[in-house]
Each structure stands twice: as structure tokens, then as C-alpha cells.
Amino acid sequence: MIIIGEKLNSSIPSTQSVMNARDTCAIRALIENQVALGANYIDINTAVCNNELEDMLWILGIAAEVIKGCDCGIMIDTTSEKVAAAAAEFLFDKNVPMILNSITVTDRFDTFLPIVKKYGTGVVCLPIGDEGIPMTAAERVENAGIIIGRLKDAGIEENRIYIDAIVEALATGEDNPSITLDTISMIKAKFPSVYTVCGLSNISFGLPRRICLNTAFLAMAIYSGLNAAIMDITSKPMRDALYAVEALCGRDEYCMNYIDYMRE
């Protein structure tokens, strides 16, 4: 399972506050904590900060120091071509693995593709067209197929492609979880070499005791074939669920990761 730490997103009020305050110690602590607890990538989003580009490069400078010498990479989370290009160039020069988040069937495909090709990034793809978010798994998979085909035609290997199954809040529709889960399983059946990813905590937005829903949905999504999750790895219940579900789904040979985690 590829764990993408979610805590460096400016849409989180407390994170936005320390970003705008230029609190280097707080930013470093958020990165260090996620890396120490097993994040494979750190998602960085500065879209609602004072200056998205300037703040992105400032945080990337801190992150590059923290992750130097370890296997952790960076997810560049932006809709801005300018920010994506500058961030990718910065990380490429420091030999940091990276994923660019995100493109759709129509939005940002042509502007982000040269960045993906030039710097060898992974790329998150939202299976959304001009009509907005599809309301069925079949439509999402159809859109995913279009994006995958276009990327492959451009020379992007399937193992650099991450299809976002799109998690919408349970509070806005009782069918939302099943649509996402069906999307994951259908994509893995049709495109086994492509990664599936989702913003996991979206499922519980607007509801009480969010951790209960998040851990349950994590289990269901992994069983459905989820490969990567943007999630709160600093939450102990989430870590407990992750290691338990990985073992139960046959992704942990002889349960060694589960055993080591519980011993720690």
C-alpha cells in the first residue's frame, strides 16, 4: 500500500495557519511525523495560502531536507501549471520521487503532460469530463480508460498512472461509497498495472466520529483493490486498521509487517 500523507494541505485550517505564518518548525514537524510513521509520499498543497508558488517552493525546501536519504517522495498537489513546473524542476534537481496531482479528461491534460514527460513524474488522473463527476462506476471507468489511453499514446507507462476513484462524502449520498468501491475494483480488473488512489477521509466529511467511517472505508477500499491512499497516517486507529487489513487481504506475507507493527 502506498501511503500519501495528507497533513500538508492548505485546505486544513490549522495547516493553512502555520503555512501563512511561515512557521518552519511546525511545517518540519508535520513532515517528520508523517515520514516517521510510514508515509511513502507527502502531499503538499498550498493553493489557499498567501502565495501558492512561493509557499510551495518554501515548503519543498524544508521537505527536501527532511526526506533526504530516505525513500519518501512528494505529491505536488496543484491545478497551476506554473506551480507544477517549478515544483517538479526543484524536486528533479534533488532526485526526489514525485507524483503530480492532478489531470482530468479535459482539464490540465495538455499543460501538465509536458511536465510529466520532462521530469518523469507519476500522475494522478481524475476520471472527470466536461459533464462533471460521473454518478456511476461504469462512467468513471470509461473516462479512466480515455485518460490512460491518451497517456500511453504519449509514452507514459501504466505504472506511472494513478486513477483517482473519487471519494464523495457519505453524508451527501448513501450510494457514494459503493460507487467508489465499484470503481476501484473495475479499474483493477480492466487495467491491472495502473494504480488506484483516493482521498480517503473525504468519505466522512460532515459526519461525527469520522475515524470510525475512515477506518471502515479503508478496509473496504483495500479489499476492493486500492493501491494508494491520501490519508492521515498520524492517526493510530488508521495505522492499526491499515496493518490489520493488509494482513487480512493477503498483502502481508506471514503477517510480518502486522507483527512488527504491533511489537512496536
C-alpha positions in Angstrom: 0.0 0.0 0.0 1.3 3.4 -0.9 0.6 5.9 1.9 0.4 9.6 0.9 0.4 11.8 4.0 -2.4 14.4 3.9 -1.4 16.8 6.6 0.4 19.4 4.4 -2.7 20.5 2.6 -3.6 24.2 2.9 -7.3 23.4 3.0 -6.8 22.2 6.5 -7.3 25.3 8.6 -4.5 24.6 11.2 -2.1 23.8 8.3 -3.0 26.9 6.4 -2.4 28.9 9.6 1.2 27.7 10.0 1.9 28.0 6.3 0.8 31.6 6.3 2.7 32.3 9.4 5.8 30.8 7.8 6.3 28.6 10.8 9.2 26.5 9.7 9.4 24.4 12.9 5.7 23.4 12.6 6.0 22.5 8.9 9.1 20.5 9.6 7.3 18.6 12.4 4.3 17.8 10.1 6.7 16.3 7.5 8.9 14.5 10.0 6.0 12.9 11.8 4.4 11.5 8.7 7.7 10.2 7.4 8.5 8.5 10.7 5.1 6.8 10.7 5.4 5.3 7.3 4.3 7.8 4.6 5.7 6.9 1.2 4.8 10.3 -0.2 3.9 13.7 1.4 1.1 15.6 -0.3 1.8 19.3 -0.5 -0.9 21.7 -1.4 -0.5 25.5 -1.0 -3.4 26.6 -3.2 -5.2 28.7 -0.5 -2.0 30.2 1.0 -0.9 33.8 0.6 1.2 32.9 -2.5 0.8 29.4 -3.9 4.1 29.3 -5.8 6.3 31.0 -3.2 4.9 28.9 -0.4 5.1 25.7 -2.4 8.8 26.2 -3.0 9.5 27.2 0.6 7.8 24.0 1.9 9.5 21.8 -0.7 12.9 23.2 0.6 12.0 22.0 4.1 10.7 18.7 2.9 13.8 18.0 0.7 16.0 18.4 3.9 13.7 16.1 5.9 13.4 13.3 3.4 17.0 13.3 2.2 18.4 9.8 2.4 15.0 8.1 2.8 12.6 6.6 0.2 9.8 9.1 0.8 8.7 11.2 -2.2 6.5 14.3 -2.8 3.0 14.6 -4.3 2.7 18.0 -5.9 -0.9 18.9 -5.4 -1.9 21.9 -7.6 -4.1 23.0 -10.5 -1.5 25.6 -11.6 0.8 24.8 -14.5 3.3 27.4 -13.2 3.4 25.9 -9.7 3.6 22.3 -11.1 6.5 23.1 -13.4 8.5 25.0 -10.8 7.9 22.3 -8.1 8.8 19.4 -10.4 12.0 21.2 -11.5 13.0 21.8 -7.9 12.5 18.1 -6.9 14.0 16.7 -10.0 17.3 18.6 -9.3 17.3 16.9 -5.8 16.4 13.5 -7.2 13.2 13.3 -5.2 10.5 10.8 -6.4 7.3 12.7 -7.3 3.7 12.4 -8.3 1.8 15.3 -10.0 -1.8 15.7 -8.8 -3.9 16.0 -11.0 -5.3 16.0 -14.5 -8.7 15.1 -15.9 -10.0 14.0 -19.4 -10.1 17.7 -20.4 -8.6 19.9 -17.7 -4.8 20.4 -17.4 -4.0 17.3 -19.6 -2.2 19.2 -22.3 -0.5 21.6 -19.9 0.6 19.0 -17.3 1.7 16.3 -19.8 5.0 18.0 -20.8 5.9 18.3 -17.1 5.1 14.6 -16.5 7.2 13.7 -19.5 10.1 16.0 -18.8 10.6 15.1 -15.1 9.4 11.5 -15.1 6.7 12.1 -12.5 3.8 9.9 -11.7 0.4 11.5 -12.4 -3.0 11.4 -10.7 -5.9 11.3 -13.1 -9.4 12.2 -12.1 -11.9 10.4 -14.4 -14.0 13.5 -14.9 -15.2 15.0 -18.2 -17.0 18.2 -19.1 -20.2 16.8 -17.5 -18.6 16.8 -14.1 -18.2 13.9 -11.7 -19.8 10.7 -13.2 -22.5 9.2 -11.0 -21.8 5.6 -11.9 -18.7 3.5 -11.6 -19.0 2.4 -15.3 -18.8 6.1 -16.4 -15.8 6.7 -14.2 -14.0 3.6 -15.6 -14.9 4.7 -19.2 -13.3 8.1 -18.5 -10.3 6.5 -16.9 -9.8 4.4 -20.0 -9.7 7.6 -22.1 -7.1 9.2 -19.9 -5.0 6.0 -19.7 -5.1 5.6 -23.5 -4.0 9.2 -24.1 -1.2 8.9 -21.6 0.1 5.7 -23.1 -0.1 7.2 -26.5 2.2 9.9 -25.2 4.7 7.4 -23.9 3.7 7.3 -20.2 3.9 3.8 -18.7 0.9 2.4 -16.8 2.9 2.1 -13.6 3.2 5.9 -13.5 -0.6 6.4 -13.7 -2.8 6.8 -10.6 -6.5 6.8 -11.2 -8.4 8.6 -8.5 -11.6 6.6 -7.9 -13.2 9.8 -6.5 -14.5 9.7 -2.9 -17.6 11.8 -2.2 -19.0 12.3 1.2 -21.3 9.6 2.6 -23.3 12.5 4.1 -24.3 13.7 0.6 -25.4 10.3 -0.7 -25.7 6.8 0.7 -24.5 5.3 -2.6 -21.3 7.3 -2.8 -19.1 4.7 -1.0 -20.3 1.8 -3.2 -19.7 3.8 -6.4 -16.2 4.5 -5.3 -15.5 0.8 -4.3 -17.0 -0.5 -7.6 -14.8 2.0 -9.5 -11.7 0.7 -7.7 -12.5 -3.0 -8.4 -13.5 -2.4 -12.0 -10.3 -0.4 -12.8 -8.1 -3.0 -11.2 -9.8 -5.7 -13.3 -9.5 -3.7 -16.6 -6.1 -2.0 -16.0 -4.2 -4.2 -13.5 -0.9 -2.3 -14.0 -2.4 1.1 -13.2 -2.6 2.3 -9.6 -5.8 3.2 -7.9 -5.8 6.1 -5.4 -8.3 8.1 -3.4 -8.6 10.9 -0.9 -9.8 8.6 1.9 -11.0 11.0 4.5 -13.5 12.7 2.2 -15.9 9.8 2.9 -16.6 11.0 6.4 -16.9 14.7 5.8 -19.8 16.3 7.7 -20.4 13.3 10.0 -19.5 12.7 13.7 -16.8 10.3 14.8 -15.1 10.5 11.4 -12.4 8.0 12.4 -15.0 5.2 12.6 -16.0 5.7 9.0 -12.5 6.3 7.8 -11.1 3.1 9.2 -14.1 1.0 7.9 -13.8 2.5 4.5 -10.1 1.9 4.3 -10.7 -1.8 4.9 -13.4 -1.9 2.2 -11.2 0.0 -0.3 -8.1 -2.1 0.2 -10.2 -5.3 -0.2 -11.6 -3.7 -3.5 -8.1 -3.2 -4.8 -7.0 0.2 -3.6 -3.2 0.7 -4.2 -2.6 4.1 -2.7 -4.4 6.4 -0.3 -4.1 10.1 0.7 -4.8 9.7 4.4 -3.8 10.7 7.9 -1.0 8.3 8.7 -0.5 10.1 12.1 -3.8 8.6 13.3 -3.2 5.5 15.4 -6.6 4.0 14.6 -5.8 4.5 10.9 -2.4 2.8 11.2 -4.0 -0.1 13.2 -6.6 -0.6 10.5 -4.0 -0.4 7.7 -1.7 -3.1 9.1 -4.6 -5.4 10.1 -6.4 -5.1 6.7 -3.2 -5.5 4.7 -2.6 -8.8 6.6 -6.2 -10.0 6.2 -6.2 -9.2 2.4 -3.0 -11.3 1.8 -0.7 -8.3 1.2 1.5 -9.1 4.2 3.4 -12.4 3.9 3.3 -14.4 7.1 1.8 -11.2 8.7 5.3 -10.0 9.4 4.5 -6.3 8.9 1.5 -6.6 11.2 3.6 -8.5 13.9 6.4 -5.9 13.7 4.0 -3.0 13.9 2.2 -4.5 17.0 5.5 -5.1 18.7 6.5 -1.5 18.2 
